Amino acid sequence: MSFAEKPWRRAVGEGYSVQMITVLVRVNHGPEALAATLSALVPAVAEGLVGDAVILADRQDDMLMKVADAAGATLVVAAPGSWITGAQAARRDWLLCLDDGDIPQEGWIRVLDRFVSLSKPEQGLARMRRRRAGVARALTNLFADVKVRAGDLVHRRVLLNEVRARMPVRLSATIERDPVFD
């Protein structure tokens, strides 16, 4: 199943609009980690939440191009650590930022679907929880900042510096790293 738009629509209630998101995936560990992350997104494509994906690599790579092509994703060359090029290439307003090897955990589709359907662009930033070990990592989660990082759901206007992000909303959805790529 590719990231092309699906012909069906999800049920819409009063005050609840259907919106699809673009997933931005930064490549740091190679095609295997990218494939693991993209395969974890397939249920969200089937549910109609994920409409497309943009793969961010620091250079052209034939193997990454094959993985992106097989998933129906777009591969773009971007500065290391930057999300801006992905935001420019994205087809949707809400963007889920991931690193290759990130695996969203059960329940994430419902949480993100509800957030993008009910939030205004001015909210701009929401953060998925990460299971981390150690005091330093716990403090990173406790003291949130507005710098966009992997695991964030962000409005395109925030990444393009058209709107200043508020403090991130803490989502109940969890994301983990595939231990093979940690």
N, C-alpha and C positions, 0 to 999 in steps of 0.2 A: 504494500500500500504506500503510495507516494504522498508527498505533502501538498498535492494539488487540492483545490477546494472540492468539497463534497456536495452533491446535489441536494442532500436532505438538510433539514433545519431542526434544531433542537426546540423543545417546547418553550414558549415564552409566556411568562406571567405578567401581570400588571407591574410596571416599574422595573421590569427585568428585560434588558435587551440582549440579543445575541451578538457577541463579538468574538472574532477569532484573534489569535495572537501569532506573532512570529517568534521563533526560537532562534537566538544567537548562540552559537557554540564556538568558543575559542579553542583552537587546537594547540596543545602543549605536549601531548604524549603520543601522538601519531594515529594512524588509521584504526587500530584495534580499539583504542579508547573512544574515538569518535563513533565507531560502529556500536559500541556498548551504549552510549548515550542516545544515539538516534533510535536504536531498537527500543529503548525505554519510553520513547515518545509515541510509538505506534498506537497505543490505546487512546491517547489524546487526539490523534488524527482521526481515528475511528469515531470518537465522540463529537468531533466537530469543533474542538477547542483550538488545536494547532492547525493553522492554515498553510504555513510555510516555514522553512528554516534557512538560515544563512550561516555558513561555516566561515569562520575567520582564521586564516592561516598567515604566518609571517612571510611565506613565499609560495610560489606555485609548486605543486607536488602532484605527480601523476596518480599516485595511489589515493591521495585525499580526493582528487577529482573523481576517481572511479567510485569511491564510497558516497560522495555527495551526489553524483549523478544517479546512482542506484536508489538513493533515498528521495530523489526529486528535489534536492536542496541546491542552493546557490553557493558556490565557493568564491570568496573574495580575499584579496591580499590586504592585510591590515597591519598597522603598527602593533608590536607586541603589547598586550595589556589593554588595548583600546577597544571600546565598543562602538565608537562613533561611525566608522565605516559600515558596520553592520546595520546601524540605525538608518543610515542613508540608503542602504540596499533593501531594507525591510519593506514588506507590502502592507503591514498592519501597524496600528498605532501603539498597541501594547506589546512589549518585548520581554521575553523570558531569557535572561542571561545565564548561560551555563558554561562550564569548562568541560572539555572532553573527559569522560570518566565519571561525570556527575550522573546520579541515578535518582530521579524523583521517586518518593516512596508512596505507598498506597494512600489514596484519598486526595492526592494533590490536584487532580483534574477538577473535582468539584470545588475545592477551595479557590483555585485560580479563576475558574469560570465565574463563580459568584463575585469575586473581587472586580474583575474587568467589566462585568455586566452592571455593577452598581456604583463604581467609582468614577469620579470626574478626573479629567487629565491633571487638574491642579494638585490632586493627591500625589500623583506622579511616581511614587516609589513604594513597593511592598517587598518584604524580605521573607524568604522561606527559612525555616529553622534548619540548622545543621547539627548533627550529633557530633560533638567534639570531646576530646579528652584533654584534661589538664586545666590549670587555673588560667593561664594566659588566653587560651581559646574561649574559656567561659566568659572572661572579661570582654573579649571581642564581641561576643553575642550580647552581653548585657549592655554595653555602651555602644549603641548603634550610631553610625554616622551616615551622612547622606552621599558618600562616595559609592557609586554603583559597583557591585561586585557579583561574582558568580553566585547564583541562587536568588538574584533579585528579579522582580517583575517591575518593569519601569516603562513609563510612557515615553514614546519617541521624542516628544518635545523636551523632556528633561535631558536626554542624552545629547540632543542637538543644541543645548543651552538656550532654548527659547523660553523655558519656564524653570524657575528655581524649585528644586525638590524640597518637600517638607521632610521631617523626620520619617523614616520608613515605618509603615504599618507592619507589625509582626504577624505573619500568617501562621495558621496552625499546620500548614503543610510542611513536610520534612524532606530534605534532600541529603543523600549520602554519597560518598565517593566509593566507586568500585575499588575494593582493596587491592586489586591487581595493579591499578594505576595510581595508587596513593603515594 
